[in-house]
Amino acid sequence: MRFLLLPILLMTAYCGVTQVPGVDYKLYDARLKKETTIEAIAAGIGSGEVLVFGEQHDDSIGHLMEKKVLEALYAKQGNAVMLAMEMFHRDVQYILDEYLAGLISEKNFVKEARAWDSYKTDYKPAVEFAKEKHLRVIAANAPSRYTNMVTRNGLSALEGLSKEVKQQYIAPLPVDTVTGPYYDKFLEAMGGHTTPGMHLFQSQSFWDATMSWSIAEALKQYKKGVVLMFNGRFHSDYHLGLVQRLERNYKKKVTTISSFAASDFAAPDWNRYAAQGDYILITSGKPEEAQ
């Protein structure tokens, strides 16, 4: 019995961890140029708007903060809040819905919804909160088989998909590829060059297009809703990627949080980070370059 209880106690302890402002994280309002609170962010998000939380995927403190942002939004907006996630693909939406409704087990949900390996530690707390409060959770991403198709054969390959797939699982065609700063940053992330024979920026564009479309479709159905989106921060930093598409194509008001572990956490140079998001959330975890 002692061994059976240990995993439960560990998960309970994890979910109940309190992150201390100034010790575990610091939150900066880049527009007002001062430190702020999660509650202040939530108070500034209105009906029909989107709050994008751009995460560092391997930052455990950042994941705990995601749940806190969700809780703060719920405290202000109640059941108008919808959680959208890069971490689930559109073709498993019905499985996600079945789990949220209590129809299937967590074991089946995790397996059949192809949850990320880090789901139980990083995303389960937020999903369980949504389940408890009866909030809608949106599987926002394009199925990876179609993203891979674009990587191998380009965006034109999507035209060969069935009408059903085009209507339900991917962004409306044709998908454009955004040039300018986003492309430049993508090339920088790729080491300054593309991979021969692979259409990586086209697949990145398809990825962003489908996630932004998923959010826009949810707000079309629930016009007074508020969407909180979880995604890797490259997709949303500098109001580029999916944020640029939400603002340009769907005329949505989008507020962004850029979250990451910072090497200068003890004495942050906020000017260094201010352009990355409307709010900058730095943590005391390990910076990406130090992994």
Beta strands, then each sheet from edge to edge (+ up, - down):
strand 1: 25-29
strand 2: 34-35
strand 3: 50-55
strand 4: 81-89
strand 5: 136-141
strand 6: 226-232
strand 7: 254-261
strand 8: 279-283
sheet 1: 2+ 1- 8+ 7+ 3+ 6+ 4+ 5+
end
